[in-house]
Amino acid sequence: EVQLVESGGGLVQPGRSMKLSCAASGFTFSDYYMAWVRQAPKKGLEWVASISYEGSSTYYGDSVKGRFTISRDNAKSTLYLQMNSLRSEDTATYYCARHGYYSAYYFDYWGQGVMVTVSS
Amino acid sequence: DIQMTQSPTSLAASVGESVTITCLASEDIYGSLVWYQQKPGKSPQLLIYGATILEDGIPSRFSGSGSDTQYSLKINSLQPEDFASYYCQNGLSTPFTFGSGTKLEIK
């Protein structure tokens, strides 16, 4: 059974940093692109970042480019999101998701999500 | 960036009815359209990818159609568990933009 379990969220002050982790199991982690998708309270979904199989290629949404860094450790089957210079608008539930591709890039498995609140 | 315009924003229907949700892309996405369902307090669930391909385990009352810039999700014979929010997603290229969502409520 595919499982994605996020951790590392909580309350953080504006301008500070936070690192999220996502522990994957039930599949060969290194065979898949992975991604982070977020959802602000009572809002829609927003793609944040994606990373290739070995981590050599990364892709970011405009709202986080230059502030967030996605990375992975295939030996530990773990995905990371380093978030710097956090802003109030980064407040959201952050989901770790597995990428699939067949006629479209999609997210076929999602974690339960971790809440990040940016506030003084 | 490709913009995804989803309609309606909300929709009320009864159990047993059929409903259709539409998604308009700002440019041709060549069938690379994805649909998700999200229930309150839960993670999104993949329903359809490639505009028409049903994900394993998803009931056949869900179907997708469309091409170029115009896509739709149809749910036949609504069941109580179908009342949720639905999102479309550009699956062609980054940034992977989502529609703003459609909340399907019980009438």
Interface residues (C-beta under 8 A of the other chain):
Chain A: A35 V37 G44 L45 E46 W47 S50 Y59 G61 D62 Y95 G100 Y102 S103 A104 Y105 Y106 F107 D108 W110 G111 Q112 G113
Chain B: D1 G31 S32 L33 V34 Y36 Q38 S43 P44 Q45 L46 Y49 G50 A51 I53 E55 Y87 Q89 G91 L92 S93 T94 P95 F96 T97 F98 G99 S100 G101
